Amino acid sequence: MTEAFIEEENKQIAKQYKELLQISYRTLSDDDKKLIRLAFDTAVDAHKEQRRKSGEAYIFHPIAVAKIVASEIGLDATSIAAALLHDVVEDTEYTLNDLERLFGETVARIVDGLTKISILDKNEDKPISLQAENYRKMLLTLNDDVRVIIIKIADRLHNMQTMDSMRSDKQVKIASETLYIYAPLAHRIGLYNIKTELEDLGLKYTEPEVFKDIEQKMTDTKEERDAYIERFSKQISEALDKENLEYDIKGRPKSIYSIRKKMVKQNVSFEEVYDKFAIRIIYKGHVENEKFVAWKIFSIITDFFRANPTRMRDWISNPKSNGYEALHTTVVGPDNRWVEVQIRSARMHEIAEKGYAAHYKYKNSDDKGDNVLDIWLDKLQEALENEETNAVDFVEEFKLNLYAKEIFVFTPNGDIKSLPKGATALDFSFSIHTEIGMRTRGARVNGKLVPLSQKLNSGDQVEIITSKQSKPTQQWLNYVTTGRARAKIKSSLNEEMKTVAAEGKDVLRRKLRSQRIPFNEKIINQLVNFCKLKTSKDLFYRVGIGSIDNKIIKDFAATKNNTIINFFKNKIRKSSTSEEINNDEITNNYDLLVFGKDEDKLNYKLSNCCNPIPGDSVFGFLTINEGIKVHKHNCPNALQLQSNYAYRIMKAKWIDSTQQEFKAELRLTGLDNMGLVNEVTKVISNNLHVAIYKISFTSDDGVFEGNITVGVKNKNILKTIIQRLNKIKGIDKVIRD
């Protein structure tokens, strides 16, 4: 590199630093600026020899993360300093003690938390149980200092913004992980803008063609959207001005990710997604009259446009559990188009944009939003520290609960409780107190006795009936949806299992002694395998409850006394396994797909969850018991597999699509006409010479729905079938399931 290049780079670094100070959401004192300057100088010195894969100086990355922390999230000077230093301990000669000496205990603690997470991230080729356990460890840092995870989200955002120079498989792995854990975390903490950008960038790398297509269509329709917002604003601005309100009307296009999600969920095209943007009205007002002004604006809007009563959301009276406040309604706007209108004060808007930082700023003036994050962190900590919970189960439940919609239910005293949508009466009992949950015998909802599995709705009043004799059963796990309730029930069941297993261990020792078999680790492991169990704990428990009886113990003893038979059994088992591996069918019957860089022809199965056929974009997944399973790239399970099991993902592509027939399912809807079924079968069987394996049609008041299973050799034939079926009079839509 030339001196001129280095000089120009140094100028850019200095420019970025000045911007960092200028864009800070907080007002920085002289001490704050000194702290940030020291952190900046330390980071520059620490990373002076390092460069990113793109070739740029590494220091640009921590500065970019600090800028996100300062402006988009709005954290304090301590956090900005920690963001600048977040990679120093891991990647350079600086130690944690050095940082504590220079910056104090708080900055050092945050950097330590970020370093631990980063080390976990770098261990990519790890089994899923380890990966899940690492997620749990990462989330534990939330309770040490929530700023750790917020800065980590900023770090992940900048990494996602600068992934173009990475290998494609690495991009997919990081993007899948981002969609799986980091975007939901950003949503739960209240960082909606960052959540949206993480989702869009995640889609960009997991489904690049889909992303580009929607992005282009959004660009093409931008002028039309802007003109529509102007027309909408014009109609209500005069009425709002008459009330002497200070307000701003903005259009907010839906994210590419949310449009894609809606297209998949509703089986519609881009053009059929009717609410591609929302209109946001942000008004100024005092905390005391915020609610009154919001409803006044709502009243003015509904004077002009008809509201959809089923799409009304009042998060001002009952804020979301992450502190989000706003009034949402959907109205029929100009040209009879559905438009979502969000009404929020400037304070509510700041909280929606900045989350934690804005809560901190307003907490002295608004008690309502004071402790939402602390309450959530307490609940999270309780779930995280329950070591009995399987790490994989925990991460799955935690991830699902991050995005869960909320309902609001009441105690008999009128206190309000927030629960995820789909929560049951038993979930409610555990949300009040663990002891009440453990002793639940029954529940009354709105004065009526209901099963413990009864799903609750917003507005329900719930009374829990308890008994000292009641205790959790295995069946209770089928009645709950919240992680807290599930963790407590599992913990109770495990304690009971431990007690029974301890008794079973003593019983088994006596039974083996009577058969003259020693009680040691080797024998126990052999008995576990003989009974086809997983652990010695399972064995002792089953002995304790009597499901492993004297007959089974005698059968085991008989095998122990016949070692020659066992020897030949093992030999036969080994030889059959070897034959299976070298089976000629691998090369003959499974030659449509090739795997990996060397395009190996391997044995595989097609997954039932997405039913791929030749021509689909697919990947292989190495299962534990079923060999390679092939999934479509847009399979509902693809995200989880690519995020959690990256080391078991195999590249796959079709090389021959003429040797084997594949079944595909089509769903048809439309208006029922005489002879329609005959015409459908004629198009498929006669014209295209495609076999129909299953066909069923149902009609209801002139509207029909049909399901057809056809045998096709590739995606092009299926595409032709769909195109020709769409041309039949009366058919409204043909969708491949």
C-alpha positions in Angstrom: 0.0 0.0 0.0 1.3 3.4 -0.9 1.7 6.3 1.5 -1.0 8.2 -0.3 -3.4 5.4 0.2 -2.6 5.1 4.0 -2.9 8.9 4.4 -6.4 8.9 2.7 -7.4 5.9 4.9 -6.4 7.8 8.0 -8.4 10.8 6.9 -11.5 8.5 6.5 -10.9 7.1 10.0 -10.8 10.6 11.5 -13.9 11.6 9.5 -15.8 8.5 10.8 -14.8 9.4 14.4 -16.1 13.0 14.1 -19.4 11.7 12.7 -19.7 9.3 15.7 -19.6 12.3 18.1 -22.0 14.3 16.0 -24.7 11.7 15.5 -25.0 10.6 19.2 -28.5 10.4 20.4 -27.4 11.4 23.9 -25.9 14.7 24.9 -22.2 14.0 25.5 -20.4 15.8 28.3 -16.7 16.7 28.2 -16.0 13.6 30.3 -18.0 11.4 27.9 -16.0 12.8 24.9 -12.7 12.1 26.7 -13.8 8.5 27.4 -14.8 7.9 23.8 -11.6 9.5 22.5 -9.5 7.2 24.7 -11.5 4.2 23.5 -11.1 5.3 19.9 -7.3 5.7 20.3 -7.0 2.4 22.0 -9.0 0.6 19.3 -7.0 2.2 16.5 -3.7 1.1 18.2 -5.0 -2.4 18.9 -6.3 -3.0 15.3 -3.5 -1.1 13.4 -2.2 -4.3 11.7 -5.6 -5.9 11.0 -7.7 -5.8 7.8 -11.1 -7.2 7.0 -11.7 -9.8 4.2 -12.9 -6.9 2.0 -9.4 -5.4 2.4 -10.4 -2.3 4.4 -8.7 -1.4 7.7 -10.4 -3.4 10.6 -10.9 -0.3 12.7 -13.8 0.8 10.4 -15.8 -2.1 11.8 -15.8 -1.1 15.5 -16.4 2.5 14.5 -19.4 1.5 12.4 -20.8 -0.6 15.4 -20.2 2.4 17.7 -22.2 4.6 15.3 -25.1 2.2 15.3 -25.0 2.1 19.1 -24.8 5.9 19.3 -27.5 7.0 16.8 -29.8 4.1 15.9 -30.0 2.6 19.4 -29.0 5.7 21.4 -26.9 4.2 24.1 -24.6 6.2 26.5 -20.9 7.0 26.3 -20.0 3.9 28.2 -21.7 1.8 25.6 -20.1 3.7 22.7 -16.7 3.1 24.3 -17.4 -0.6 24.8 -18.6 -0.8 21.1 -15.3 0.7 19.9 -13.4 -1.8 22.1 -15.6 -4.9 21.5 -13.0 -6.9 19.5 -9.9 -5.7 21.3 -9.5 -8.4 23.9 -10.2 -11.3 21.5 -8.1 -10.2 18.5 -5.2 -8.2 19.9 -2.6 -8.2 22.7 -4.7 -6.0 25.0 -6.1 -7.9 28.1 -9.2 -7.4 30.1 -7.1 -6.1 33.0 -5.7 -3.4 30.6 -9.2 -2.3 29.8 -10.3 -2.2 33.4 -7.3 -0.1 34.3 -7.9 2.3 31.4 -11.7 2.5 31.3 -13.1 1.1 34.6 -15.0 -2.0 35.7 -18.2 -1.3 33.7 -16.6 -1.0 30.2 -14.4 -4.0 31.0 -17.4 -6.1 32.0 -19.3 -5.3 28.8 -16.3 -6.0 26.6 -15.8 -9.3 28.5 -19.4 -10.3 27.8 -19.0 -9.4 24.1 -15.7 -11.4 23.9 -17.4 -14.5 25.3 -20.2 -14.3 22.8 -17.8 -13.8 19.9 -15.7 -16.9 21.0 -18.9 -18.9 21.0 -19.8 -17.7 17.5 -16.5 -18.7 16.1 -16.9 -22.4 17.0 -19.0 -23.1 13.9 -18.6 -26.9 13.5 -20.3 -27.9 16.7 -23.1 -30.3 17.3 -26.6 -28.8 17.8 -26.7 -29.5 21.6 -23.5 -27.4 21.9 -24.8 -24.7 19.6 -28.0 -24.5 21.7 -26.0 -24.4 24.9 -23.9 -21.6 23.5 -27.1 -19.6 22.7 -28.2 -20.1 26.3 -24.8 -18.8 27.5 -25.0 -15.8 25.2 -28.5 -15.0 26.6 -27.2 -15.2 30.1 -25.2 -12.1 29.4 -28.5 -10.2 29.2 -28.9 -10.2 32.9 -25.3 -9.2 33.6 -25.7 -6.1 31.5 -28.4 -5.7 28.8 -26.0 -3.4 26.9 -23.9 -6.5 26.1 -26.6 -8.1 23.9 -27.6 -4.7 22.4 -24.0 -4.0 21.3 -23.8 -7.6 20.0 -27.0 -6.9 17.9 -25.3 -3.8 16.5 -22.2 -5.8 15.7 -24.3 -8.4 13.9 -26.1 -5.7 11.9 -22.8 -4.3 10.6 -21.5 -7.8 9.8 -24.7 -8.4 7.8 -24.3 -5.1 6.0 -20.7 -6.1 4.9 -21.0 -9.8 4.0 -20.5 -9.5 0.2 -16.9 -10.7 0.3 -17.6 -13.9 2.2 -18.1 -17.4 0.7 -21.8 -18.1 -0.1 -22.1 -21.0 2.4 -20.8 -18.8 5.1 -23.3 -16.1 4.1 -26.2 -18.5 4.3 -25.0 -19.8 7.7 -24.7 -16.3 9.3 -27.9 -15.0 7.6 -29.9 -18.1 8.9 -28.5 -17.6 12.4 -29.4 -13.9 12.2 -33.0 -14.7 11.2 -33.2 -17.5 13.8 -32.0 -15.7 16.9 -30.8 -12.1 16.5 -33.7 -10.5 14.6 -36.2 -11.9 17.2 -34.0 -10.6 20.0 -33.9 -7.2 18.4 -37.7 -7.3 18.1 -38.1 -8.3 21.8 -35.8 -5.6 23.1 -37.8 -3.1 21.0 -35.2 -2.3 18.3 -37.8 -2.4 15.4 -35.7 -0.6 12.8 -32.8 -2.9 13.4 -35.0 -6.0 13.5 -36.4 -5.0 10.1 -33.0 -4.5 8.5 -31.7 -7.7 9.9 -34.6 -9.6 8.4 -34.2 -8.0 5.0 -30.5 -8.7 5.0 -31.2 -12.3 6.1 -33.5 -12.8 3.2 -31.0 -11.2 0.8 -28.6 -14.1 1.5 -30.9 -17.0 2.2 -33.2 -16.4 -0.8 -31.2 -13.9 -3.0 -33.5 -14.2 -6.1 -36.7 -13.7 -4.2 -35.1 -10.7 -2.4 -34.0 -9.0 -5.7 -37.4 -9.6 -7.3 -39.4 -8.0 -4.4 -36.8 -5.2 -4.1 -37.1 -4.3 -7.7 -40.9 -4.3 -7.6 -40.8 -2.1 -4.5 -38.5 0.3 -6.3 -40.8 0.3 -9.4 -43.9 1.2 -7.2 -42.2 3.9 -5.0 -43.6 6.9 -6.9 -47.1 5.4 -6.8 -46.8 4.9 -3.0 -45.5 8.4 -2.4 -48.3 9.9 -4.4 -50.8 7.8 -2.4 -49.4 9.0 0.9 -49.8 12.6 -0.2 -53.4 12.0 -1.2 -54.2 10.3 2.1 -52.5 13.1 4.1 -54.3 15.8 2.2 -57.7 14.5 3.1 -57.1 14.5 6.9 -54.5 17.3 7.3 -57.1 20.1 7.3 -59.1 18.4 10.1 -56.0 17.8 12.2 -54.9 21.4 11.7 -58.2 22.7 13.0 -57.5 20.9 16.3 -54.2 22.8 16.5 -52.2 19.6 16.6 -48.5 19.4 15.9 -48.0 16.3 13.9 -46.1 14.6 11.1 -47.5 12.1 8.6 -45.1 9.6 7.2 -45.4 6.6 4.9 -43.7 3.4 6.0 -43.3 0.7 3.3 -43.5 -2.9 4.6 -40.1 -4.6 4.7 -39.2 -7.0 1.9 -39.0 -9.8 4.5 -42.5 -9.1 5.8 -43.9 -9.0 2.2 -42.2 -12.3 1.4 -43.6 -13.8 4.7 -47.1 -12.6 3.7 -46.8 -14.0 0.2 -45.8 -17.4 1.5 -48.4 -17.5 4.4 -51.3 -16.4 2.2 -50.1 -18.1 -1.0 -50.4 -14.9 -3.0 -48.2 -13.0 -5.5 -46.5 -9.6 -4.8 -49.3 -7.8 -6.6 -51.9 -9.5 -4.4 -50.3 -8.3 -1.1 -52.8 -5.4 -0.5 -51.2 -3.6 2.5 -47.6 -3.0 1.3 -47.2 0.1 3.5 -48.5 1.8 6.6 -49.1 5.4 7.3 -47.7 6.7 10.6 -49.0 9.8 12.4 -46.6 11.1 15.0 -48.0 13.9 17.2 -46.5 16.1 19.9 -48.1 16.2 23.3 -47.7 16.0 27.1 -47.6 12.6 28.8 -50.8 13.6 30.7 -52.9 14.0 27.5 -51.2 11.6 25.1 -54.0 9.0 25.3 -56.7 11.6 24.7 -55.0 13.1 21.7 -54.4 9.6 20.2 -58.1 8.8 20.3 -59.0 12.3 19.0 -56.8 11.6 15.9 -58.4 8.2 15.5 -61.8 9.8 15.6 -60.8 12.3 12.9 -59.4 9.5 10.6 -62.5 7.4 10.9 -64.6 10.4 10.0 -62.9 10.2 6.6 -62.2 6.5 6.2 -64.1 3.4 7.3 -62.1 1.4 9.8 -61.9 -2.4 9.9 -63.1 -3.3 13.4 -61.2 -6.6 13.5 -57.9 -4.8 12.9 -58.0 -2.4 15.8 -55.0 -2.6 18.2 -54.9 -0.4 21.4 -51.3 -0.6 22.7 -51.6 2.7 24.5 -54.0 1.4 27.2 -52.2 -1.9 27.4 -48.6 -1.5 26.1 -46.7 -4.5 24.8 -44.5 -6.3 27.3 -41.4 -4.7 25.6 -42.9 -1.3 26.3 -44.2 -0.6 22.7 -47.1 1.9 22.7 -49.3 3.0 19.8 -52.8 2.9 18.4 -53.1 0.8 15.2 -56.1 0.6 12.9 -56.7 -0.5 9.3 -58.9 1.7 7.2 -60.3 1.7 3.6 -58.3 4.5 2.1 -58.5 6.3 -1.4 -59.2 3.9 -4.3 -60.7 1.4 -1.8 -57.2 0.2 -0.7 -56.6 -1.1 2.9 -54.1 1.1 4.7 -52.7 0.5 8.2 -52.6 3.7 10.2 -50.3 3.9 13.3 -50.9 6.7 15.7 -48.2 7.5 18.3 -46.8 10.4 20.3 -43.2 11.7 19.8 -42.3 9.9 23.1 -43.9 6.6 21.9 -42.1 7.0 18.6 -38.8 7.4 20.3 -39.4 4.3 22.4 -40.4 2.3 19.3 -37.3 3.4 17.4 -34.7 3.3 20.3 -36.2 0.8 22.7 -34.1 0.5 25.9 -32.3 3.8 25.5 -35.6 5.8 25.1 -37.1 4.0 28.1 -34.2 5.1 30.1 -34.5 8.7 29.0 -38.3 8.9 29.8 -38.4 6.7 32.9 -38.5 9.7 35.4 -41.5 11.2 33.7 -43.4 8.1 32.8 -43.7 5.3 35.3 -45.8 3.2 32.9 -42.8 2.2 30.8 -40.2 2.2 33.6 -39.5 -1.5 34.3 -40.7 -3.4 31.3 -37.2 -4.5 30.3 -36.3 -5.4 33.9 -39.4 -7.5 34.3 -38.7 -9.4 31.1 -35.0 -9.9 32.0 -36.1 -11.4 35.4 -38.4 -13.9 33.7 -35.7 -14.7 31.1 -33.0 -15.2 33.9 -35.3 -17.6 35.7 -35.8 -19.7 32.5 -32.1 -19.6 31.6 -30.8 -20.8 35.0 -33.0 -23.8 35.0 -30.3 -26.4 34.2 -32.9 -29.2 33.9 -34.2 -27.7 30.7 -32.8 -29.3 27.6 -30.7 -26.6 25.8 -32.2 -27.4 22.3 -35.8 -27.2 23.7 -35.0 -24.0 25.5 -33.7 -22.2 22.4 -36.7 -23.4 20.3 -39.2 -22.2 22.9 -37.3 -19.0 23.6 -37.1 -18.1 19.9 -40.8 -18.8 19.4 -41.8 -16.7 22.5 -39.7 -13.7 21.2 -42.1 -13.0 18.4 -45.2 -14.2 20.1 -48.3 -11.9 19.9 -49.7 -11.0 23.2 -53.1 -11.3 24.9 -54.2 -9.5 28.1 -56.1 -11.3 30.8 -57.3 -10.4 34.2 -57.0 -11.9 37.7 -60.2 -12.0 39.9 -58.9 -8.8 41.6 -58.7 -7.0 38.2 -55.0 -7.0 37.8 -53.9 -7.4 34.2 -51.5 -10.1 33.0 -49.7 -10.2 29.6 -49.3 -13.7 28.0 -48.3 -14.9 24.6 -51.2 -15.6 22.2 -52.2 -19.3 22.6 -51.4 -19.4 26.3 -53.6 -21.7 28.4 -55.2 -21.5 31.9 -52.3 -23.5 33.2 -49.8 -21.0 31.7 -51.7 -18.3 33.5 -51.4 -20.1 36.9 -47.5 -20.3 36.5 -47.4 -16.6 35.4 -48.9 -15.6 38.8 -46.5 -17.7 40.9 -44.6 -21.0 40.5 -46.2 -22.4 43.7 -49.7 -21.6 42.4 -48.8 -23.3 39.1 -47.5 -26.4 40.9 -50.7 -26.8 43.0 -53.2 -26.0 40.2 -56.2 -28.3 40.3 -58.6 -26.4 38.0 -59.5 -23.0 36.5 -62.5 -20.8 36.0 -62.6 -18.5 33.0 -65.2 -15.8 33.1 -66.9 -17.7 36.0 -67.1 -21.0 34.2 -65.0 -24.1 35.0 -62.7 -25.0 32.1 -60.0 -27.6 31.4 -56.4 -26.6 32.2 -55.6 -26.8 28.5 -58.2 -24.1 27.7 -56.7 -21.4 25.5 -57.2 -17.8 26.8 -58.4 -14.8 24.9 -57.8 -11.1 25.6 -60.2 -9.8 28.2 -60.8 -13.1 29.9 -61.0 -13.1 33.7 -59.2 -16.2 35.1 -59.4 -17.7 38.6 -57.1 -20.6 39.5 -58.2 -23.3 41.9 -55.4 -24.9 43.9 -55.0 -28.0 46.1 -52.1 -29.1 48.3 -52.5 -32.6 46.8 -52.1 -31.5 43.2 -48.7 -31.8 41.5 -47.5 -31.6 37.8 -47.9 -34.7 35.6 -46.3 -35.6 32.3 -49.6 -34.6 30.5 -49.3 -31.0 31.8 -46.5 -30.5 29.2 -49.2 -30.8 26.5 -51.2 -28.1 28.2 -48.7 -25.2 28.3 -47.0 -23.0 25.7 -44.9 -20.6 27.7 -41.2 -21.4 28.4 -41.6 -20.5 32.1 -44.4 -23.0 32.7 -42.7 -25.8 30.7 -39.4 -25.3 32.5 -41.1 -25.5 36.0 -43.1 -28.6 35.1 -40.1 -30.4 33.6 -38.1 -29.5 36.7 -40.7 -30.9 39.0 -41.0 -34.1 36.9 -37.2 -34.5 36.9 -37.1 -34.2 40.7 -39.7 -36.9 41.0 -37.9 -39.0 38.4 -34.6 -38.7 40.4 -36.4 -40.0 43.5 -37.9 -43.0 41.7 -34.6 -43.7 39.9 -32.7 -43.7 43.2 -35.1 -46.4 44.5 -34.9 -48.3 41.2 -31.1 -48.4 41.4 -31.2 -50.3 44.7 -33.8 -52.7 43.4 -31.7 -53.4 40.2 -28.6 -54.1 42.3 -30.6 -56.8 44.2 -32.0 -58.3 41.1 -28.6 -58.6 39.4 -27.1 -60.1 42.5 -29.8 -62.8 42.4 -28.7 -63.6 38.8 -25.0 -63.7 39.9 -24.2 -60.6 37.7 -22.0 -57.9 39.1 -23.4 -54.4 39.5 -20.9 -52.1 37.7 -20.7 -49.4 35.0 -20.0 -51.9 32.2 -23.0 -54.1 33.0 -25.3 -51.1 33.4 -24.3 -49.8 30.0 -24.9 -53.2 28.5 -28.3 -53.4 30.1 -29.2 -49.9 28.9 -28.4 -51.0 25.3 -30.3 -54.3 25.8 -33.4 -52.4 26.9 -32.9 -49.9 24.0 -32.7 -46.9 26.4 -30.5 -43.8 26.3 -29.1 -43.4 29.8 -28.7 -45.3 33.1 -31.1 -42.8 34.7 -33.8 -44.0 32.3 -33.0 -47.6 33.2 -33.1 -47.0 37.0 -36.4 -45.1 36.6 -38.1 -47.9 34.6 -36.9 -50.4 37.2 -38.3 -48.2 39.9 -41.8 -48.0 38.3 -41.8 -51.7 37.5 -41.8 -51.5 33.7 -38.4 -53.4 33.6 -39.4 -56.6 35.5 -37.8 -59.9 36.5 -38.4 -61.5 33.0 -36.4 -58.8 31.3 -33.5 -59.1 33.8 -33.5 -62.9 33.3 -33.5 -62.5 29.5 -30.5 -60.2 29.8 -28.8 -62.7 32.1 -29.3 -65.4 29.5 -27.5 -63.3 26.8 -24.6 -62.7 29.2 -24.2 -66.5 29.6 -24.0 -67.2 25.9 -21.0 -65.1 24.6 -20.5 -67.2 21.5 -24.0 -66.4 20.2 -23.4 -62.7 21.0 -20.1 -62.9 19.1 -21.8 -64.2 15.9 -24.7 -61.7 16.3 -22.2 -58.8 16.3 -20.4 -60.2 13.3 -23.6 -60.6 11.4 -24.7 -57.0 12.4 -21.4 -55.6 11.2 -21.4 -57.4 7.9 -25.0 -56.3 7.1 -24.0 -52.7 7.9 -21.1 -52.9 5.5 -23.4 -54.3 2.8 -25.8 -51.5 3.2 -23.0 -48.9 2.8 -21.8 -50.6 -0.4 -25.3 -51.3 -1.8 -25.4 -51.0 -5.6 -28.7 -49.1 -5.3 -26.7 -46.0 -4.4 -25.3 -45.7 -7.8 -28.3 -46.9 -9.8 -31.5 -45.6 -8.2 -30.3 -42.3 -6.7 -28.4 -40.7 -9.6 -30.7 -37.6 -10.0 -28.9 -35.6 -7.4 -25.2 -34.9 -6.8 -23.7 -33.7 -3.5 -20.7 -31.5 -2.5 -17.9 -30.0 -4.6 -17.0 -33.4 -6.1 -20.6 -33.9 -7.2 -20.8 -37.3 -5.5 -23.8 -39.6 -6.2 -25.1 -40.6 -2.8 -28.1 -42.3 -1.3 -30.8 -39.8 -0.2 -34.4 -39.4 0.7 -36.8 -36.5 -0.2 -38.1 -34.7 2.8 -41.9 -34.8 3.4 -42.0 -31.3 4.8 -41.4 -29.6 1.4 -41.7 -32.4 -1.2 -38.9 -31.3 -3.6 -38.9 -32.3 -7.3 -36.3 -32.0 -10.0 -35.6 -28.4 -10.9 -36.2 -27.1 -7.4 -33.3 -25.4 -5.6 -32.3 -27.8 -2.9 -29.7 -28.8 -0.3 -28.8 -32.0 1.5 -29.1 -32.5 5.2 -27.2 -35.3 7.0 -29.6 -36.8 9.5 -28.6 -39.1 12.4 -30.7 -42.1 11.5 -32.1 -41.6 8.0 -29.0 -40.7 5.9 -29.2 -37.6 3.6 -32.6 -35.9 3.5 -33.1 -33.4 0.6 -35.0 -30.1 1.3 -35.9 -27.1 -0.9 -34.1 -23.9 -0.1 -37.4 -22.3 0.8 -38.5 -25.2 3.0 -40.2 -24.0 6.2 -37.5 -25.9 8.2 -34.5 -24.6 6.1 -33.8 -21.6 8.3 -33.5 -23.7 11.5 -31.4 -26.4 9.8 -29.0 -23.9 8.2 -28.6 -21.9 11.4 -28.3 -24.7 14.0 -26.8 -27.6 11.9 -24.5 -25.8 9.4 -21.9 -28.5 9.7 -24.4 -31.1 8.4 -25.6 -29.1 5.4 -24.5 -30.5 2.0 -24.6 -28.6 -1.3 -26.9 -30.5 -3.8 -28.0 -30.0 -7.4 -30.0 -32.0 -9.9 -28.0 -33.5 -12.8 -30.6 -35.7 -14.4 -34.4 -35.2 -14.4 -35.6 -37.8 -16.9 -35.1 -41.1 -15.1 -37.6 -40.9 -12.3 -41.1 -39.7 -11.6 -41.9 -37.5 -8.6 -45.2 -36.7 -7.0 -46.4 -33.2 -6.6 -49.6 -31.9 -4.9 -51.7 -29.1 -6.4 -54.5 -27.2 -4.7 -57.2 -25.6 -6.9 -59.8 -23.0 -6.0 -62.5 -21.3 -8.0 -66.1 -21.2 -9.1 -67.8 -24.5 -9.6 -68.9 -25.2 -13.2 -70.5 -28.2 -14.8 -67.8 -30.5 -16.3 -64.9 -28.8 -14.5 -63.4 -31.9 -13.1 -63.6 -33.6 -16.5 -61.8 -30.7 -18.1 -59.1 -30.7 -15.4 -58.3 -34.4 -15.8 -58.4 -34.0 -19.6 -55.7 -31.2 -19.5 -53.5 -33.2 -17.2 -53.8 -36.8 -18.5 -54.6 -36.4 -22.2 -52.8 -33.3 -23.3 -49.7 -33.6 -21.1 -49.6 -37.4 -20.6 -49.1 -37.0 -16.8 -50.3 -39.6 -14.4 -52.9 -38.6 -11.7 -52.5 -40.5 -8.5 -55.1 -38.8 -6.3 -57.9 -36.3 -7.0 -60.6 -34.9 -4.7 -63.0 -32.0 -5.2 -65.4 -30.4 -2.7 -68.0 -27.7 -3.5 -69.7 -25.3 -1.1 -72.3 -22.8 -2.3 -70.8 -22.6 -5.8 -67.1 -22.3 -4.7 -64.9 -25.4 -5.1 -61.6 -26.6 -3.7 -59.7 -29.4 -5.3 -56.6 -31.4 -4.4 -54.7 -33.3 -7.1 -51.5 -35.4 -6.8 -49.7 -35.8 -10.1 -46.5 -37.6 -11.2 -44.0 -35.4 -13.0 -40.4 -35.8 -14.1 -39.3 -32.2 -13.6 -40.3 -28.7 -12.5 -40.9 -27.4 -16.1 -43.7 -30.0 -16.7 -45.3 -29.0 -13.4 -45.1 -25.3 -14.3 -46.8 -26.1 -17.7 -49.6 -28.0 -15.8 -50.2 -25.0 -13.5 -50.2 -22.5 -16.4 -52.8 -24.6 -18.4 -55.0 -25.3 -15.4 -55.1 -21.5 -14.7 -56.6 -21.0 -18.2 -59.6 -23.2 -17.5 -62.8 -21.2 -17.0 -63.8 -21.0 -13.4 -60.4 -21.8 -11.9 -59.2 -18.8 -9.7 -55.9 -20.1 -8.4 -53.6 -23.1 -8.7 -51.0 -23.6 -5.9 -48.4 -26.2 -5.4 -48.5 -27.5 -1.8 
